[in-house]
Amino acid sequence: MSQQVVTRFAPSPTGYLHIGGGRTALFNWLYARGRGGKFLLRIEDTDRERSTPEATEAILRGLTWLGLDWDGDVVSQFDRKDRHAEVAHQMLAKGAAFKCFSTQDEIEAFREAAREAGTSTLFRSPWRDADPSTHPDAPFVIRMKAPREGETVVQDEVQGTVRFRNDQLDDMVVLRSDGTPTYMLAVVVDDYDMGVTHVIRGDDHLNNAARQQMVYDAMEWTVPVWAHIPLIHGPDGAKLSKRHGALGVEEYQAMGYPASGMRNYLARLGWSHGDDEIFTSDQAKEWFDFGGIGKAPARLDFKKLENVCGHHIAMTDDAALLQELEAFLARTGAAELTGKQRELFLQGMYCLKERAKTFPELLDKAQFLMADRPIVPDAASAKSLDSASRGILSDLTPRLRDASWNKEGLEPVLTGLASDHGIGFGKLAGPIRAALAGRSATPSVYDMMLVIGRDETIARLEDAAA
């Protein structure tokens, strides 16, 4: 029986959940969930000066909004520092690491001399092969004994076979003089202890893989499957920055993109499955594999994002869409929907969600059902409510009282009224839109009448006619 797949997402809590981090988490989640595996979450909070509880909460909120559930408790890397130190001392006992007593001044002097001589500034510690009897009673760090000859080969599922010359790898510090572990050590120990089988992360970590493999080899641990994915760039091909727009996952929620659409778009950002553009998360779990990941950086495209999200709004079940809409309102500090408004939304969602790409667009289309009487028309729609139009609306209301309240019943009433007054239906629709919604861009007049009902329709028409 093959080993269960275990992936992990390991962000540093020094700020919001970056959109690139959100995609990395998604790829890990898809790979694990599609294979019946585990997706774990570890907060790499060893940088005590920059790590904050607020940032951790922001990361958890971002993942939760994206719908990426994790298995088990969230692991704090800082809480495991004693275990990291234990492994460093085990490597010391194995002879795979050594105590280095060189001071920062000595290291800088070495590098300065190397620069002047035009040789490598890679620090070569004089303590690497020193007799322990010569060790002073002084602070020390623990360094790995990096191989000096040959190559370190990283077999990567995305990047292929990547070779590193060992003479370019330094004897990296794994335990500082104050007993705290470095990132390079902590990551490997945590991944091993958590049973991580596949490390899927940005290709900016590819060089780290070569150095981290040394820890696996020293401890005789199985190296996980590496998969280093290209970073996300802006539309202009430059590295993603604030000038390209939103960077944090929660910003996208605040802009009103649906989570399912965001998952679909992020999955396609650097990965493909044939020509499929619009798909569900269940399909993505089934299809996702390393072979579909490209090597070139993906480019953020807001138009494509909106298009994908529009498809997902249209695809989503009405009740689920309403629930996410209410979460959007809460996220942006908007007023809660009343019970009546919720009822109207469910009745009218069929005509609201078509062609809406974001929740603000959907809310804009829904203004007619959220408005209270008397409806105050905006400047554009008010122009259609002249005296002649108000007279026509006065003629319409009695005809509606006995009409069958469905499109088949309403259509002959409205077309008949337009014909009696010698006008086209378009000339009639304008005043009705102004009366029912107070604006000229709305769902069809039939849909609005059906959603708000006979009594409210007639009351709004009478208000406008008066």
C-alpha positions as CSV (number, residue, x, y, z in Angstrom):
1,M,0.0,0.0,0.0
2,S,1.4,3.4,-1.0
3,Q,2.2,6.0,1.7
4,Q,-0.5,8.6,2.4
5,V,0.1,11.9,0.8
6,V,0.8,14.7,3.4
7,T,1.2,18.3,2.2
8,R,1.6,21.5,4.3
9,F,1.3,25.2,4.0
10,A,3.8,27.1,6.2
11,P,3.4,30.9,6.1
12,S,5.3,33.4,8.2
13,P,2.9,35.6,10.3
14,T,4.5,38.9,9.5
15,G,1.6,40.3,7.5
16,Y,-1.5,39.4,5.5
17,L,-1.9,36.2,3.4
18,H,-0.4,37.2,0.1
19,I,-2.2,36.1,-3.1
20,G,0.9,34.0,-4.0
21,G,0.7,32.3,-0.6
22,G,-3.0,31.7,-1.2
23,R,-2.2,29.9,-4.5
24,T,0.6,27.9,-2.8
25,A,-1.9,26.8,-0.1
26,L,-4.5,25.9,-2.8
27,F,-2.0,23.7,-4.7
28,N,-1.1,21.9,-1.6
29,W,-4.7,21.5,-0.6
30,L,-5.7,20.2,-4.1
31,Y,-2.9,17.7,-4.3
32,A,-3.6,16.3,-0.8
33,R,-7.4,16.3,-1.0
34,G,-7.4,14.8,-4.5
35,R,-5.5,11.8,-3.2
36,G,-7.3,11.2,0.1
37,G,-4.3,12.7,2.0
38,K,-3.7,15.3,4.7
39,F,-3.2,19.1,4.3
40,L,-1.5,20.5,7.3
41,L,-1.0,24.1,8.5
42,R,2.2,25.4,10.2
43,I,2.8,28.9,11.2
44,E,6.5,29.7,10.9
45,D,6.7,32.2,13.8
46,T,10.3,31.9,14.8
47,D,11.0,35.6,13.8
48,R,9.7,36.9,17.1
49,E,10.2,40.6,16.3
50,R,8.1,40.5,13.1
51,S,5.6,37.8,13.9
52,T,2.3,39.0,15.3
53,P,-0.9,37.2,16.5
54,E,-2.9,39.6,14.3
55,A,-1.0,38.4,11.2
56,T,-1.7,34.8,12.2
57,E,-5.4,35.6,12.5
58,A,-5.3,37.3,9.1
59,I,-3.8,34.2,7.5
60,L,-6.4,31.9,9.1
61,R,-9.2,34.2,7.9
62,G,-7.8,34.2,4.4
63,L,-7.5,30.4,4.2
64,T,-11.0,30.0,5.7
65,W,-12.5,32.4,3.2
66,L,-10.8,30.6,0.4
67,G,-12.4,27.4,1.7
68,L,-9.1,25.6,2.3
69,D,-9.7,23.4,5.4
70,W,-6.7,21.9,7.1
71,D,-6.3,18.7,9.2
72,G,-5.5,18.8,12.9
73,D,-4.3,21.7,14.9
74,V,-2.3,24.6,13.6
75,V,1.4,24.0,14.4
76,S,3.6,26.8,15.8
77,Q,7.2,26.5,14.7
78,F,8.4,28.6,17.7
79,D,6.8,26.1,20.1
80,R,9.0,23.4,18.7
81,K,12.4,25.1,19.2
82,D,13.5,22.6,21.8
83,R,13.0,19.8,19.3
84,H,15.0,21.7,16.6
85,A,17.9,22.2,19.0
86,E,17.7,18.5,19.9
87,V,18.2,17.5,16.2
88,A,21.1,20.0,15.9
89,H,22.9,18.3,18.7
90,Q,22.2,14.9,17.2
91,M,23.9,16.0,14.0
92,L,26.8,17.3,16.1
93,A,27.1,13.8,17.8
94,K,27.0,12.1,14.3
95,G,29.9,14.3,13.1
96,A,27.6,15.9,10.5
97,A,27.8,19.3,12.1
98,F,30.4,21.1,14.2
99,K,30.8,23.9,16.8
100,C,32.0,27.1,15.3
101,F,33.4,29.8,17.6
102,S,34.1,32.4,14.9
103,T,32.8,35.8,15.8
104,Q,30.9,38.1,13.4
105,D,34.0,40.4,13.3
106,E,36.2,37.4,12.2
107,I,33.7,36.3,9.6
108,E,33.5,39.8,8.1
109,A,37.3,40.1,8.1
110,F,37.4,36.8,6.2
111,R,35.0,38.1,3.6
112,E,36.7,41.4,3.3
113,A,40.0,39.7,2.7
114,A,38.4,37.4,0.1
115,R,36.9,40.4,-1.7
116,E,40.3,42.0,-1.9
117,A,41.9,38.8,-3.1
118,G,39.1,38.2,-5.7
119,T,38.3,34.8,-4.2
120,S,35.0,33.3,-3.0
121,T,33.4,35.1,0.0
122,L,31.7,31.8,1.1
123,F,32.8,31.6,4.7
124,R,35.1,28.6,5.5
125,S,35.2,28.1,9.2
126,P,38.6,27.2,10.7
127,W,36.6,25.2,13.3
128,R,35.2,22.6,10.9
129,D,37.8,20.0,11.5
130,A,39.3,21.4,14.8
131,D,40.2,19.0,17.6
132,P,37.6,19.4,20.4
133,S,40.4,19.8,22.9
134,T,41.2,23.2,21.3
135,H,37.6,24.5,21.7
136,P,37.5,27.6,23.9
137,D,35.0,28.3,26.6
138,A,33.1,30.8,24.5
139,P,29.7,31.1,22.7
140,F,29.4,29.0,19.5
141,V,27.0,28.2,16.7
142,I,26.4,24.8,15.3
143,R,27.1,24.6,11.5
144,M,26.4,21.8,9.1
145,K,29.3,20.1,7.4
146,A,28.4,20.8,3.8
147,P,30.0,18.5,1.2
148,R,33.0,20.2,-0.5
149,E,33.1,18.2,-3.7
150,G,30.7,17.0,-6.3
151,E,27.1,18.1,-6.7
152,T,23.9,18.1,-4.8
153,V,21.0,17.1,-7.0
154,V,17.5,18.2,-6.4
155,Q,14.9,16.1,-8.2
156,D,11.9,18.5,-8.7
157,E,8.5,17.6,-10.0
158,V,8.2,21.0,-11.7
159,Q,11.7,22.2,-12.4
160,G,13.1,18.8,-13.3
161,T,16.7,17.8,-12.3
162,V,18.5,20.8,-10.7
163,R,22.2,20.5,-9.9
164,F,24.1,22.6,-7.4
165,R,27.9,22.6,-7.1
166,N,28.8,21.7,-3.6
167,D,31.7,24.1,-3.5
168,Q,29.0,26.8,-3.7
169,L,27.2,25.6,-0.6
170,D,28.3,27.0,2.7
171,D,28.5,25.3,6.1
172,M,25.2,26.8,7.1
173,V,24.3,27.6,10.7
174,V,21.6,25.4,12.1
175,L,21.6,26.5,15.7
176,R,22.5,30.0,16.8
177,S,24.7,30.8,19.8
178,D,21.6,31.6,21.9
179,G,20.3,28.1,21.3
180,T,17.6,29.1,18.8
181,P,17.3,27.2,15.5
182,T,17.6,28.8,12.0
183,Y,14.9,28.6,9.5
184,M,16.8,26.0,7.4
185,L,16.9,23.5,10.2
186,A,13.4,24.2,11.7
187,V,11.7,23.6,8.3
188,V,13.2,20.2,7.8
189,V,12.6,19.0,11.3
190,D,9.0,20.1,11.3
191,D,8.3,18.6,7.9
192,Y,9.9,15.3,9.0
193,D,8.0,15.2,12.3
194,M,4.7,16.1,10.6
195,G,5.2,13.3,8.1
196,V,5.2,15.7,5.1
197,T,5.6,13.7,1.9
198,H,5.4,16.5,-0.7
199,V,6.8,20.0,-0.3
200,I,5.0,22.3,-2.7
201,R,6.1,25.9,-2.5
202,G,7.3,28.9,-4.6
203,D,10.4,28.4,-6.8
204,D,12.1,31.2,-4.7
205,H,12.8,28.3,-2.3
206,L,14.5,26.1,-4.8
207,N,18.0,27.1,-3.6
208,N,16.9,26.3,0.0
209,A,16.0,22.7,-1.1
210,A,19.7,22.0,-1.9
211,R,20.7,23.1,1.6
212,Q,17.8,21.5,3.4
213,Q,18.6,18.1,1.7
214,M,21.8,18.2,3.6
215,V,19.8,18.0,6.9
216,Y,17.7,15.1,5.6
217,D,20.9,13.2,4.5
218,A,22.7,13.9,7.8
219,M,19.7,12.5,9.8
220,E,19.2,9.7,7.3
221,W,15.6,10.8,6.7
222,T,13.7,10.3,3.5
223,V,13.8,13.4,1.4
224,P,10.2,14.6,0.5
225,V,9.0,15.1,-3.1
226,W,10.0,18.6,-4.1
227,A,7.7,20.7,-6.3
228,H,8.8,24.3,-6.7
229,I,6.1,26.4,-8.5
230,P,6.8,29.6,-10.5
231,L,5.8,32.9,-8.8
232,I,2.9,35.1,-9.8
233,H,3.8,38.2,-11.8
234,G,1.7,41.3,-12.6
235,P,0.0,41.8,-16.0
236,D,3.2,43.6,-17.2
237,G,5.4,40.5,-16.4
238,A,7.1,42.2,-13.5
239,K,7.2,40.8,-10.0
240,L,3.9,41.3,-8.3
241,S,3.8,44.5,-6.2
242,K,1.3,46.9,-4.8
243,R,1.2,48.9,-8.0
244,H,-0.4,45.9,-9.7
245,G,-3.4,46.1,-7.3
246,A,-4.5,43.9,-4.4
247,L,-1.9,41.6,-2.9
248,G,-3.7,40.2,0.1
249,V,-6.3,37.4,-0.2
250,E,-8.7,39.3,2.1
251,E,-8.6,42.3,-0.2
252,Y,-10.2,40.1,-2.9
253,Q,-12.9,39.1,-0.5
254,A,-13.5,42.8,0.3
255,M,-13.7,43.5,-3.5
256,G,-16.6,41.0,-3.7
257,Y,-15.1,38.1,-5.6
258,P,-16.7,34.7,-4.7
259,A,-14.4,32.2,-3.0
260,S,-15.2,29.4,-5.5
261,G,-14.3,31.7,-8.4
262,M,-11.1,32.7,-6.7
263,R,-10.2,29.1,-6.2
264,N,-10.8,28.3,-9.9
265,Y,-8.8,31.4,-11.0
266,L,-5.9,30.7,-8.7
267,A,-5.8,27.0,-9.8
268,R,-5.5,28.1,-13.4
269,L,-2.8,30.6,-12.5
270,G,0.2,28.5,-13.4
271,W,-1.6,25.1,-13.8
272,S,-3.8,23.8,-16.6
273,H,-5.9,20.8,-17.4
274,G,-6.3,20.7,-21.2
275,D,-8.4,23.6,-22.3
276,D,-10.6,23.6,-19.2
277,E,-11.1,27.1,-17.9
278,I,-14.2,26.9,-15.6
279,F,-14.4,24.0,-13.2
280,T,-15.5,23.2,-9.7
281,S,-13.2,22.5,-6.7
282,D,-14.2,18.8,-6.9
283,Q,-13.0,18.7,-10.5
284,A,-9.8,20.5,-9.6
285,K,-9.1,18.0,-6.8
286,E,-9.5,15.1,-9.3
287,W,-7.4,16.7,-12.0
288,F,-4.6,18.5,-10.2
289,D,-1.1,17.1,-10.7
290,F,2.4,18.4,-11.2
291,G,2.4,17.7,-14.9
292,G,0.0,20.5,-15.5
293,I,2.2,23.1,-13.7
294,G,4.2,25.4,-16.1
295,K,7.7,26.6,-15.5
296,A,7.1,30.2,-16.5
297,P,5.7,32.8,-14.0
298,A,2.0,33.2,-14.2
299,R,0.5,36.6,-14.9
300,L,-2.3,38.1,-12.8
301,D,-5.2,39.1,-15.1
302,F,-8.1,40.9,-13.4
303,K,-10.4,40.7,-16.5
304,K,-10.0,36.9,-16.5
305,L,-10.6,36.8,-12.8
306,E,-13.8,38.7,-13.2
307,N,-14.9,36.4,-16.0
308,V,-14.2,33.3,-14.0
309,C,-16.0,34.7,-11.0
310,G,-19.0,35.6,-13.1
311,H,-19.4,32.0,-14.2
312,H,-19.2,30.9,-10.5
313,I,-21.8,33.3,-9.3
314,A,-24.1,32.0,-12.0
315,M,-23.3,28.4,-11.1
316,T,-23.7,28.7,-7.4
317,D,-26.8,27.5,-5.6
318,D,-29.0,30.4,-4.6
319,A,-29.0,29.8,-0.8
320,A,-25.2,29.3,-0.8
321,L,-24.8,32.4,-2.8
322,L,-26.9,34.4,-0.4
323,Q,-24.8,33.1,2.5
324,E,-21.6,34.3,0.8
325,L,-23.2,37.6,-0.1
326,E,-24.0,38.2,3.6
327,A,-20.5,37.3,4.6
328,F,-19.3,39.9,2.0
329,L,-21.6,42.5,3.6
330,A,-20.3,41.7,7.0
331,R,-16.7,41.9,5.8
332,T,-17.2,45.3,4.3
333,G,-19.1,46.7,7.3
334,A,-22.4,47.1,5.4
335,A,-25.8,46.8,7.0
336,E,-27.2,43.3,7.5
337,L,-30.1,42.2,5.3
338,T,-33.5,42.1,6.9
339,G,-35.6,39.0,6.9
340,K,-37.8,40.4,4.1
341,Q,-34.7,41.3,2.0
342,R,-33.3,37.8,2.4
343,E,-36.6,36.4,1.3
344,L,-36.7,38.7,-1.8
345,F,-33.1,37.8,-2.6
346,L,-33.9,34.1,-2.7
347,Q,-36.9,34.8,-4.9
348,G,-35.0,37.0,-7.2
349,M,-31.5,35.4,-7.3
350,Y,-32.3,33.8,-10.7
351,C,-32.4,37.2,-12.4
352,L,-29.7,38.9,-10.2
353,K,-26.8,36.4,-10.6
354,E,-26.8,36.3,-14.4
355,R,-23.9,38.4,-15.7
356,A,-22.9,39.6,-12.3
357,K,-19.1,39.2,-11.9
358,T,-18.8,40.4,-8.3
359,F,-21.0,40.9,-5.3
360,P,-21.0,44.7,-5.7
361,E,-22.4,44.1,-9.2
362,L,-25.0,41.7,-7.8
363,L,-26.0,44.2,-5.1
364,D,-26.3,46.9,-7.7
365,K,-28.7,44.9,-9.7
366,A,-30.6,44.1,-6.5
367,Q,-31.3,47.7,-5.5
368,F,-34.9,47.4,-6.6
369,L,-35.6,44.8,-3.9
370,M,-33.6,46.5,-1.2
371,A,-35.2,49.9,-1.7
372,D,-37.9,51.2,0.6
373,R,-40.9,53.4,-0.6
374,P,-41.0,56.0,-1.7
375,I,-38.5,55.2,-4.5
376,V,-36.5,58.3,-5.4
377,P,-35.4,58.0,-9.0
378,D,-31.8,59.0,-10.0
379,A,-31.3,61.8,-12.5
380,A,-31.1,59.5,-15.5
381,S,-34.3,57.6,-14.8
382,A,-36.2,60.7,-13.6
383,K,-36.2,62.0,-17.1
384,S,-38.5,59.2,-18.2
385,L,-41.1,60.2,-15.6
386,D,-42.7,63.1,-17.4
387,S,-46.4,63.9,-17.2
388,A,-47.3,61.7,-20.1
389,S,-45.5,58.8,-18.7
390,R,-47.1,59.3,-15.3
391,G,-50.5,59.2,-17.0
392,I,-49.6,55.9,-18.6
393,L,-48.5,54.4,-15.3
394,S,-51.9,55.5,-13.8
395,D,-53.6,53.6,-16.6
396,L,-51.4,50.5,-15.9
397,T,-52.1,50.0,-12.2
398,P,-55.8,49.0,-12.5
399,R,-54.9,46.6,-15.3
400,L,-52.4,44.9,-13.0
401,R,-54.9,44.2,-10.2
402,D,-56.5,41.3,-11.9
403,A,-53.6,40.1,-14.0
404,S,-52.1,36.6,-13.5
405,W,-48.9,37.2,-11.7
406,N,-46.5,35.4,-14.0
407,K,-44.7,36.5,-17.1
408,E,-47.3,34.9,-19.4
409,G,-50.0,36.9,-17.6
410,L,-48.1,40.2,-17.4
411,E,-46.7,40.3,-20.9
412,P,-50.1,40.9,-22.7
413,V,-51.0,43.6,-20.1
414,L,-47.9,45.6,-20.7
415,T,-47.7,45.1,-24.5
416,G,-51.5,45.9,-24.7
417,L,-51.0,49.1,-22.7
418,A,-48.1,50.2,-24.9
419,S,-50.2,49.5,-28.0
420,D,-53.2,51.5,-26.7
421,H,-50.9,54.5,-26.1
422,G,-49.2,54.2,-29.5
423,I,-45.8,53.6,-28.1
424,G,-43.1,50.9,-28.3
425,F,-42.5,48.7,-25.3
426,G,-39.1,50.4,-24.8
427,K,-40.9,53.7,-24.1
428,L,-43.0,52.0,-21.5
429,A,-40.2,50.1,-19.8
430,G,-38.3,53.3,-18.9
431,P,-41.0,54.8,-16.7
432,I,-41.6,51.4,-15.1
433,R,-37.9,51.0,-14.3
434,A,-37.9,54.4,-12.7
435,A,-40.9,53.7,-10.7
436,L,-39.9,50.2,-9.5
437,A,-36.1,50.7,-9.0
438,G,-35.4,54.4,-9.4
439,R,-32.7,53.7,-12.0
440,S,-32.5,52.9,-15.7
441,A,-30.2,49.8,-15.5
442,T,-32.1,47.0,-13.9
443,P,-33.2,43.4,-14.4
444,S,-36.2,43.1,-16.8
445,V,-39.4,44.9,-15.7
446,Y,-41.2,41.5,-15.6
447,D,-38.5,40.0,-13.3
448,M,-38.7,43.0,-10.9
449,M,-42.5,42.8,-10.8
450,L,-42.5,39.1,-10.1
451,V,-39.9,39.3,-7.3
452,I,-41.4,42.2,-5.4
453,G,-45.0,41.0,-5.9
454,R,-48.3,42.5,-7.0
455,D,-49.0,44.8,-4.0
456,E,-45.5,46.3,-3.9
457,T,-45.4,46.8,-7.7
458,I,-48.8,48.6,-7.7
459,A,-47.8,50.7,-4.7
460,R,-44.5,51.9,-6.4
461,L,-46.3,52.6,-9.7
462,E,-49.0,54.7,-7.8
463,D,-46.2,56.6,-6.0
464,A,-44.5,57.4,-9.3
465,A,-47.8,58.3,-11.1
466,A,-48.7,60.7,-8.3
